Amino acid sequence: MPLAVSTDVDADPANDLCVARVPLFQGLTHAQQVEVAGFARTVRLDAVEQAYTAGSEMSQLMVVHTGQVKIARTRAAGHEQVIRVLGPGDFIGESAFLTGTRPDHAAEALVYTELCVFRHADLGRLVEKHPSIGLRMLQGVSQRLDDTEARLASVISGNVSSRLADYLLSLPATPGPRGAIYVTLPLAKKDIASLLSTTPESLSRQLRKLTDTGVISQQEQGRITITDVTALTALSTLSKRD
């Protein structure tokens, strides 16, 4: 299945370079980034629109410029398993570029999203000309593997509370009074539960427990105040010690 897009237009090197925001291309000079941007297409996806489906042909590297993309697999029983959520600067399609394999997952925009898309043939030429791109791609894949191993270790430990604590602390935060910080859940709770390899019921219980013990307070629209950062950090480290 080809890449599903709402619109695609040529990237404008003079207008807010997508590649300038991406660690993959930050080893390049501005002039080199402008050159790379000339190979990119801008793809726009509306919320819940798919970039691709499992098993589709992937001949492109997609870099998130703005928005969020959910990467998920569908289990045999039909249940969705969220693997990760991509934000600005993250990329997908590198596995097909490196190995030629087709994806076993689907990619779906969670909100209005803009992607910079590179054909693999163009990417290959760019890597040959600018080896730092290939090196940074491998560094990004290595970091993803490290994150996956840490998540797997946490899942094996069976400690949902520590996984939740670690997740809450990983979210973008705004400082509040008396050492508190404010975060907003970027996903529906069912998706967060899937991402943390637990059930929505278990996630709700853990959120209530943190609320009842005064570690967090919950507001509407997914807003959370972490009132006791020290306690949440201590809880987060449990899985790392196991």
N, C-alpha and C positions, 0 to 999 in steps of 0.2 A: 504494500500500500504506500503510495507516495506521501510525502510530508503534507499534512493538512494545514492550510494557511488561510487567513482572512484576506491578507493583502501582502504583496511583497514588492518592494521598490529598491532601487539601488541605494546603497549606503552613501550618505553625503559626508565626505571626509572633513568638510569645513564645519559640520554641525554636530557637536557633542559626540565625539568619536566613541562608539561602543567599545572598540578595542582598547581605548585608553583606560577603561574601568576594570579591565580583566587582567588578573595576575598572569594569565597565559601570555600576554603580549607586553607586560610592563618592563621586560628587559630590552625593549626596542626604543630607539629614539623616536621623537615625535614624527620626523619625516618618514621613518620606517613604518610607524603606526598608520600614517596616512596611506602609505603604499598598501599595507595589509587591508585597510578599510575598503580599498578599491575592489577587493575580491569578495566583499561581504554583501549579502542581501538582507534587508530588514524584513522580518516576518512578524506580523501582528496577529495575536490570538485573543479572542474574547474569553471570558471566564467559562470554564468547563469545556472549552474547545480543545481537541486533542492535537498534539504536534505529530504523534505517530502512535501506532498500536503495536502490540506484541507480534513478532514475526514479520513485520513490514521491512521492506528494503531500506537500509540506512546508508546513504552515500553522502551524508552531510554532518558536519560538526555544528552544533547549535550552542550559542553562548547567550545566556540570559542578560539582557540589557536592563530592562525594568520588569517588575512584576514577580510572580512566583510560578513554578512548575512542579507539579506533583508527579513523582515516579512511583509506580505501583504495579504489582503483579496480581493476577486473579488466580486464586487457588482452585483446585479441582472441584471443590464444593461450591464454587461461585463467590467465595468471600474475597474481598479486596485486602491485600497486604501492602500498606504504604512502606516503601523502602527509604525514601528520603524526599526532602523538599528543597528545590533549588531556588536560590535568590540571585540578585544581580552579581555578575562576575563568575557564576558557576557555569559549567558546560556539560553537554551530553553528546554522545555520538563518537566518543574516542575509541570505544571498544571495537566498533565496526571499522574504524579507520586503522586500528592496529592489528586486528585479527580477521576482519571480514565477516564476523558473525552477525546474525540478525538479533535484535533485542528480544528478551523474554519478558519484557515489561512494556507498559504504556506510559506516555508522558502527556499530562493534561494541565492546562493553565488553570490556576486557582482564581486569578483575577486577570484583568486586562494585562497582557504581557507583550513585550517586544523582544525579539530574538535577533541576534546577528548570526547569519547562517553562511557557512563556508562549504563548498563542494569538496569532497575528499581529494579530488584530483588537484584542486587549487591548494588545499592544505598541504599536500605532499610537496608541492613545489616551494611553498613558503617555508616548510621545515628544512628543506635542503638549503635554501638560501639563508635562513635565519635559524641555526641550530638551537638557539635559546628557547624557541617556541616548543620544540620537541622535549627539551629538558624540563621545562616548566609543566608541560603536559604530564610527563612521568611523575613529577613531584605532586601534581594534583591528584593523580590516580593513586599514588602511594599514600597520601594523606587520607583519601577516601577508604583505602584498605585498612589503615590504622583505626579510623573511626568505626568501620564495620567490625573489626576485631574487638574493640572496646565495647561496642553495643552487644556483640555476641556473648562476651564474658559477663556482661550485666544481666543478659537474659538467662544465662545458665545459672547465675546466682539466685534467680527467682525473686529478687528484691524489687518489686514494682515501685515502692516508695522512693528508693534511691535513684531509679531511672527517671522518675517524675521530677525529683529534686534537681537532678543533673540537667534535665530538659528545660525546666523553668529558669535555671541560672544561665543557660545558653542563649536565651532570648534577648533581643535588644532591649536595654533598660534605660529608664529615666530616673535620676536621683529624686528622692522625696525627703520629707522632714525626718529628723531623728534617725537617720541611717537607713530608712526604708527606700525601696526602689519599686518603680512601676513597670510592669510588662503587660503585653497584650498577646493572648493566644492567637497565633496566625492561622490556625486551622480549626475546623469543627472538632469537637471532642472525640467523635468516632474515629476521625483520621489520626488524631494524636494518640489515641489508644492503639490503633493499628501500628503506628510508627514506633511505639514503645513496646510492642508485642504483648499487649494485654487486652482485656475486654473493656468496653465502655463502662460497665458496671464497676469493675475494679478501679478504673481511673476515677470515677465519681467518688468512690469510697475514700480513695487516697486524698483527693482534693478536700473532701469534708473533714478528714482527719487533720490535715494541715491547717484548715480553717479553725477547727475546734480547739486545736492546741495553740492558736495565736501566731503560727508561723506565717500564714498568709491571710489575706481577706479578699473575697471575690466580689466583683462588681458586674454590672451588665456588659453585654457585648464582648465577653472574653477578657475584660480588664482585670488584672490581679495586682494587688499590692503585696510585695514581699516585706513583711514587717520585721522578721527576724532572719536576716541574711546569714548570720553565723550559724544558726540552727539548721537552716536549709543546706548550707555548705557542708556541715558535718554529716548530714544525711546523705548528701551526694557522694561523699567519699567512701561510703560503706561498700559500694560495689567495686571500687577501685582497690580496696584492701582484701576483698575476698579472693 
